[in-house]
Amino acid sequence: MGGEADDSGRLVNDTARPDHPNERDSPKNMSATVPATPASNGPAERRGGSDFSRRDLLKRAGMLGAAATVQVGGLDPAGAAEPARKVAQARAAMPVRESLETLTAAESDTLEAIVARLIPTDENGPGAAEARAAHYIDRALTGPLASSRAAYSAGLAAVDAYARASKGAPFANLSAKDQDSILSDMEKNTATGFTPTSAAFFNLLRTHTIEGTFCDPYYGGNANFVGWDLIGYPGVRLAVGPDQQRMGAKQKPTQRSAYDYDMFLKVKNGAGTKSGGGMSHGR
């Protein structure tokens, strides 16, 4: 892949984890939902052919149209320095390493480096690292994504093996440019040592990274609502007045999980129960 890519900050693991929902409390079993983040089965486009562009990835995910609709007159821009300020705030709010739920330390390091390149921190603001997409994946692999645990174990090991063979170091220790080169090979299905294919694992990673960046914070990702801010989604609104429906109206983010509202129910074994503890807000 041509061109130099900035070294984005990799996701720093955190220290404190509150209680959280189990497999029955997975996103698939909740009655309250947020905008869907459809997975892409095709290769990700790149900005100028040089790296994994946040804009191109979201375009593939079908999310930029909705974001543009809101942002034409939507969330009030705070000037050119606002994205940098949000990145600094997001990183400052990220604690140091916490105990992992299912991934090993080596697997976590590799995964964190991957998500940081799939939706990179850039001039637009925080990315998947600050959203703690890897935290979402680690948590989900103990519940709703448990069927993918073996694929992650084999796939992350294959990523590091291919990185060592082709670049001379584990994936997490490579420059951003070399990391993008590895991911490009996986996307094009030319990376070797993967079962069944490198492209299949790349698509799995991309899908779950998008989920972890833009999910309701209840599920362990979208920390500090950086994903919703990125696409201009203001959050759940219980009422929308005429002024808010006008074209170009400024939308004030609610900065609240759907499960902060008593009226939303979690469905457990077919029975509705009020949502209670276990809300992490991705922190």
FILO-825027 format. One record per residue (C-alpha): x, y, z; residue number from 1; chain. Coordinates in steps of 0.05 Angstrom, whole numbers. Each point is the difference from the previous one (the first is absolute). Layout:
% FILO-825027
+--------+--------+--------+-----+-------+
:     xx :     yy :     zz :  nr : kette :
+--------+--------+--------+-----+-------+
:      X :      Y :      Z : NUM :     A :
...
+--------+--------+--------+-----+-------+
//
This chain:
% FILO-825027
+--------+--------+--------+-----+-------+
:     xx :     yy :     zz :  nr : kette :
+--------+--------+--------+-----+-------+
:      0 :      0 :      0 :   1 :     A :
:     29 :     67 :    -20 :   2 :     A :
:      8 :     62 :     43 :   3 :     A :
:     18 :     12 :     72 :   4 :     A :
:    -51 :    -12 :     54 :   5 :     A :
:      1 :     34 :     67 :   6 :     A :
:     14 :    -43 :     61 :   7 :     A :
:    -67 :      2 :     35 :   8 :     A :
:     -2 :    -13 :     75 :   9 :     A :
:    -17 :    -72 :     14 :  10 :     A :
:    -56 :    -15 :     48 :  11 :     A :
:     25 :      0 :     71 :  12 :     A :
:    -32 :    -52 :     44 :  13 :     A :
:    -39 :     23 :     60 :  14 :     A :
:     -3 :    -14 :     75 :  15 :     A :
:    -71 :     -2 :     26 :  16 :     A :
:    -57 :    -38 :    -31 :  17 :     A :
:    -70 :      5 :     28 :  18 :     A :
:    -49 :    -56 :     -1 :  19 :     A :
:    -26 :    -15 :    -69 :  20 :     A :
:    -54 :    -40 :    -35 :  21 :     A :
:      9 :    -73 :    -14 :  22 :     A :
:    -15 :    -36 :    -64 :  23 :     A :
:    -75 :      6 :     10 :  24 :     A :
:      9 :     75 :      3 :  25 :     A :
:     33 :      2 :    -68 :  26 :     A :
:    -18 :     54 :    -52 :  27 :     A :
:    -41 :    -52 :    -38 :  28 :     A :
:    -46 :    -11 :     60 :  29 :     A :
:    -13 :     72 :     18 :  30 :     A :
:    -65 :     36 :    -16 :  31 :     A :
:     33 :     68 :     -3 :  32 :     A :
:     46 :     10 :    -59 :  33 :     A :
:     44 :     53 :    -32 :  34 :     A :
:     14 :     12 :    -74 :  35 :     A :
:     23 :    -64 :    -33 :  36 :     A :
:     72 :     -7 :    -22 :  37 :     A :
:     -4 :    -47 :    -59 :  38 :     A :
:     62 :    -42 :    -14 :  39 :     A :
:     36 :      6 :    -65 :  40 :     A :
:     19 :    -63 :    -38 :  41 :     A :
:     41 :     37 :    -52 :  42 :     A :
:     70 :     28 :      5 :  43 :     A :
:     10 :     67 :     34 :  44 :     A :
:     16 :     59 :    -44 :  45 :     A :
:     59 :     44 :     16 :  46 :     A :
:     13 :     74 :     -1 :  47 :     A :
:     48 :     12 :    -58 :  48 :     A :
:     19 :    -73 :      1 :  49 :     A :
:     44 :     11 :     61 :  50 :     A :
:    -34 :    -23 :     64 :  51 :     A :
:    -64 :    -22 :     33 :  52 :     A :
:    -42 :     63 :     -2 :  53 :     A :
:    -53 :      9 :     54 :  54 :     A :
:    -45 :     33 :    -52 :  55 :     A :
:      7 :    -57 :    -50 :  56 :     A :
:    -13 :    -52 :     53 :  57 :     A :
:    -63 :     35 :     23 :  58 :     A :
:    -22 :      9 :    -71 :  59 :     A :
:      4 :    -75 :     -9 :  60 :     A :
:    -40 :     -8 :     64 :  61 :     A :
:    -54 :     44 :    -28 :  62 :     A :
:      4 :     51 :     56 :  63 :     A :
:     26 :     64 :    -33 :  64 :     A :
:    -67 :     18 :    -32 :  65 :     A :
:    -35 :      5 :     67 :  66 :     A :
:     59 :     37 :     30 :  67 :     A :
:      0 :     51 :    -56 :  68 :     A :
:    -74 :     12 :      9 :  69 :     A :
:     10 :     19 :     72 :  70 :     A :
:     65 :     38 :     -8 :  71 :     A :
:    -23 :     47 :    -55 :  72 :     A :
:    -30 :     42 :     54 :  73 :     A :
:      3 :    -52 :     55 :  74 :     A :
:     49 :     -3 :     57 :  75 :     A :
:     29 :     68 :      9 :  76 :     A :
:     74 :      0 :    -23 :  77 :     A :
:     48 :     27 :     52 :  78 :     A :
:     55 :     20 :    -47 :  79 :     A :
:     62 :    -33 :    -29 :  80 :     A :
:     29 :    -16 :     68 :  81 :     A :
:    -61 :    -40 :     23 :  82 :     A :
:     20 :    -68 :    -28 :  83 :     A :
:     69 :      5 :     32 :  84 :     A :
:    -32 :     20 :     66 :  85 :     A :
:    -47 :    -60 :     -3 :  86 :     A :
:     58 :    -47 :    -14 :  87 :     A :
:     39 :     27 :     59 :  88 :     A :
:    -61 :     -6 :     46 :  89 :     A :
:    -15 :    -71 :    -23 :  90 :     A :
:     71 :    -23 :     11 :  91 :     A :
:      4 :     34 :     68 :  92 :     A :
:    -64 :    -37 :     21 :  93 :     A :
:     29 :    -68 :    -20 :  94 :     A :
:     28 :    -35 :     62 :  95 :     A :
:     59 :    -48 :     -1 :  96 :     A :
:     -3 :    -75 :    -10 :  97 :     A :
:    -56 :    -40 :     30 :  98 :     A :
:     -9 :    -75 :      5 :  99 :     A :
:    -27 :    -29 :    -65 : 100 :     A :
:    -62 :    -43 :     -4 : 101 :     A :
:     20 :    -49 :    -54 : 102 :     A :
:     59 :     26 :    -42 : 103 :     A :
:     71 :    -12 :     21 : 104 :     A :
:     46 :     60 :     10 : 105 :     A :
:     35 :    -14 :    -66 : 106 :     A :
:    -67 :     -8 :    -37 : 107 :     A :
:    -25 :     65 :     31 : 108 :     A :
:     62 :     39 :    -22 : 109 :     A :
:     -9 :    -25 :    -71 : 110 :     A :
:    -74 :     14 :     -1 : 111 :     A :
:      8 :     70 :     29 : 112 :     A :
:     51 :     17 :    -54 : 113 :     A :
:    -46 :    -27 :    -55 : 114 :     A :
:    -62 :     39 :     21 : 115 :     A :
:     42 :     63 :      6 : 116 :     A :
:     17 :     -6 :    -74 : 117 :     A :
:    -69 :    -21 :    -24 : 118 :     A :
:    -33 :     63 :     27 : 119 :     A :
:     60 :     44 :     13 : 120 :     A :
:      5 :     62 :     43 : 121 :     A :
:      9 :     57 :    -49 : 122 :     A :
:    -16 :     72 :    -14 : 123 :     A :
:    -74 :    -14 :     10 : 124 :     A :
:      9 :    -23 :     71 : 125 :     A :
:      4 :    -64 :     42 : 126 :     A :
:     -5 :    -68 :    -33 : 127 :     A :
:    -10 :    -73 :     20 : 128 :     A :
:     57 :      2 :     50 : 129 :     A :
:    -33 :     55 :     41 : 130 :     A :
:    -68 :    -32 :     -9 : 131 :     A :
:     29 :    -63 :     32 : 132 :     A :
:    -23 :    -45 :    -56 : 133 :     A :
:     49 :    -54 :     23 : 134 :     A :
:    -31 :      2 :     69 : 135 :     A :
:    -68 :    -12 :    -32 : 136 :     A :
:     27 :    -60 :    -39 : 137 :     A :
:     35 :    -30 :     61 : 138 :     A :
:    -64 :      5 :     40 : 139 :     A :
:    -46 :    -25 :    -55 : 140 :     A :
:     44 :    -61 :    -12 : 141 :     A :
:    -23 :    -25 :     68 : 142 :     A :
:    -73 :      5 :    -20 : 143 :     A :
:    -35 :     19 :    -65 : 144 :     A :
:     63 :     -9 :    -43 : 145 :     A :
:     24 :    -63 :     36 : 146 :     A :
:     -5 :    -40 :    -64 : 147 :     A :
:     55 :     44 :    -29 : 148 :     A :
:     50 :    -13 :     56 : 149 :     A :
:     37 :    -55 :    -37 : 150 :     A :
:      3 :     43 :    -62 : 151 :     A :
:     32 :     57 :     40 : 152 :     A :
:     50 :    -47 :     33 : 153 :     A :
:     23 :    -28 :    -67 : 154 :     A :
:     -7 :     64 :    -39 : 155 :     A :
:     39 :     46 :     47 : 156 :     A :
:     56 :    -52 :      5 : 157 :     A :
:      1 :     -2 :    -76 : 158 :     A :
:      3 :     76 :     -4 : 159 :     A :
:     62 :      1 :     44 : 160 :     A :
:     32 :    -59 :    -36 : 161 :     A :
:    -10 :     34 :    -68 : 162 :     A :
:     25 :     67 :     28 : 163 :     A :
:     64 :    -34 :     26 : 164 :     A :
:     11 :    -36 :    -66 : 165 :     A :
:    -12 :     60 :    -45 : 166 :     A :
:     21 :     59 :     44 : 167 :     A :
:     45 :    -30 :     53 : 168 :     A :
:    -41 :     17 :     62 : 169 :     A :
:    -67 :    -14 :     34 : 170 :     A :
:    -57 :     42 :    -29 : 171 :     A :
:     -6 :     46 :     61 : 172 :     A :
:     74 :     19 :     -6 : 173 :     A :
:     -3 :     21 :    -73 : 174 :     A :
:     -6 :     70 :    -27 : 175 :     A :
:    -69 :     23 :    -22 : 176 :     A :
:     22 :     -6 :    -72 : 177 :     A :
:     21 :    -72 :      9 : 178 :     A :
:    -63 :    -16 :     39 : 179 :     A :
:    -42 :     27 :    -56 : 180 :     A :
:     40 :    -42 :    -49 : 181 :     A :
:    -16 :    -63 :     40 : 182 :     A :
:    -74 :     18 :      4 : 183 :     A :
:     -1 :     14 :    -75 : 184 :     A :
:     29 :    -69 :    -14 : 185 :     A :
:    -53 :    -31 :     45 : 186 :     A :
:    -55 :     39 :    -35 : 187 :     A :
:     25 :    -22 :    -69 : 188 :     A :
:      6 :    -71 :     26 : 189 :     A :
:     74 :     -4 :    -16 : 190 :     A :
:     23 :     -8 :     72 : 191 :     A :
:     19 :    -72 :     15 : 192 :     A :
:     -9 :    -45 :     60 : 193 :     A :
:    -74 :     15 :     14 : 194 :     A :
:    -57 :    -49 :      7 : 195 :     A :
:    -44 :      1 :    -39 : 196 :     A :
:     26 :     65 :    -33 : 197 :     A :
:     31 :     66 :     20 : 198 :     A :
:    -57 :     37 :    -34 : 199 :     A :
:    -51 :    -36 :     43 : 200 :     A :
:     36 :     20 :     64 : 201 :     A :
:      9 :     72 :    -25 : 202 :     A :
:    -75 :      6 :    -12 : 203 :     A :
:    -14 :    -28 :     69 : 204 :     A :
:     47 :     50 :     32 : 205 :     A :
:    -29 :     58 :    -40 : 206 :     A :
:    -72 :    -18 :     17 : 207 :     A :
:     14 :     -5 :     75 : 208 :     A :
:     43 :     63 :      0 : 209 :     A :
:    -58 :     39 :    -30 : 210 :     A :
:    -48 :    -31 :     51 : 211 :     A :
:     47 :     18 :     58 : 212 :     A :
:      9 :     71 :    -24 : 213 :     A :
:    -73 :     17 :    -12 : 214 :     A :
:    -39 :    -45 :     48 : 215 :     A :
:    -40 :     24 :     60 : 216 :     A :
:     53 :     12 :     54 : 217 :     A :
:    -36 :    -50 :     43 : 218 :     A :
:     36 :    -56 :    -38 : 219 :     A :
:     71 :     24 :     16 : 220 :     A :
:     18 :     40 :    -62 : 221 :     A :
:    -14 :     71 :    -25 : 222 :     A :
:     35 :     27 :     62 : 223 :     A :
:    -19 :     71 :     17 : 224 :     A :
:    -47 :     -3 :    -61 : 225 :     A :
:     58 :     15 :    -48 : 226 :     A :
:    -32 :    -46 :    -53 : 227 :     A :
:    -67 :     35 :      2 : 228 :     A :
:     34 :     68 :     -2 : 229 :     A :
:     39 :    -22 :    -61 : 230 :     A :
:    -62 :    -16 :    -41 : 231 :     A :
:    -42 :     56 :     29 : 232 :     A :
:    -49 :    -45 :     36 : 233 :     A :
:    -29 :     39 :     59 : 234 :     A :
:    -23 :    -61 :     38 : 235 :     A :
:    -69 :    -23 :     23 : 236 :     A :
:    -51 :     57 :      2 : 237 :     A :
:    -67 :    -12 :     34 : 238 :     A :
:    -33 :     58 :    -36 : 239 :     A :
:     18 :     39 :    -62 : 240 :     A :
:    -29 :     69 :     -6 : 241 :     A :
:    -14 :     39 :    -64 : 242 :     A :
:     63 :     42 :      9 : 243 :     A :
:     43 :    -63 :      1 : 244 :     A :
:    -32 :    -25 :    -64 : 245 :     A :
:     17 :     61 :    -41 : 246 :     A :
:     53 :     -8 :    -53 : 247 :     A :
:     66 :     26 :     27 : 248 :     A :
:    -23 :     -3 :     72 : 249 :     A :
:     56 :    -10 :     50 : 250 :     A :
:     -6 :    -66 :     38 : 251 :     A :
:     25 :     -1 :     71 : 252 :     A :
:     28 :    -68 :     19 : 253 :     A :
:    -35 :    -34 :     58 : 254 :     A :
:     63 :    -38 :     21 : 255 :     A :
:    -43 :    -54 :     30 : 256 :     A :
:     -6 :    -75 :    -12 : 257 :     A :
:    -68 :    -26 :    -19 : 258 :     A :
:      2 :    -39 :     65 : 259 :     A :
:      4 :     63 :     41 : 260 :     A :
:    -74 :      7 :    -15 : 261 :     A :
:    -48 :    -40 :     44 : 262 :     A :
:    -49 :     -9 :    -57 : 263 :     A :
:     47 :    -45 :    -39 : 264 :     A :
:      0 :    -73 :     18 : 265 :     A :
:     51 :    -55 :     -5 : 266 :     A :
:    -31 :    -65 :    -24 : 267 :     A :
:     24 :    -61 :     38 : 268 :     A :
:    -27 :    -68 :    -21 : 269 :     A :
:    -59 :     34 :    -33 : 270 :     A :
:    -20 :     39 :     63 : 271 :     A :
:      8 :     76 :      3 : 272 :     A :
:     37 :     26 :     61 : 273 :     A :
:     22 :     70 :     17 : 274 :     A :
:     72 :     13 :    -18 : 275 :     A :
:     42 :      7 :     61 : 276 :     A :
:     73 :     -4 :     21 : 277 :     A :
:     55 :    -23 :    -44 : 278 :     A :
:      0 :     63 :    -43 : 279 :     A :
:     72 :     16 :    -17 : 280 :     A :
:     -6 :     59 :    -48 : 281 :     A :
:     63 :    -28 :    -31 : 282 :     A :
:     42 :     26 :     57 : 283 :     A :
+--------+--------+--------+-----+-------+
//
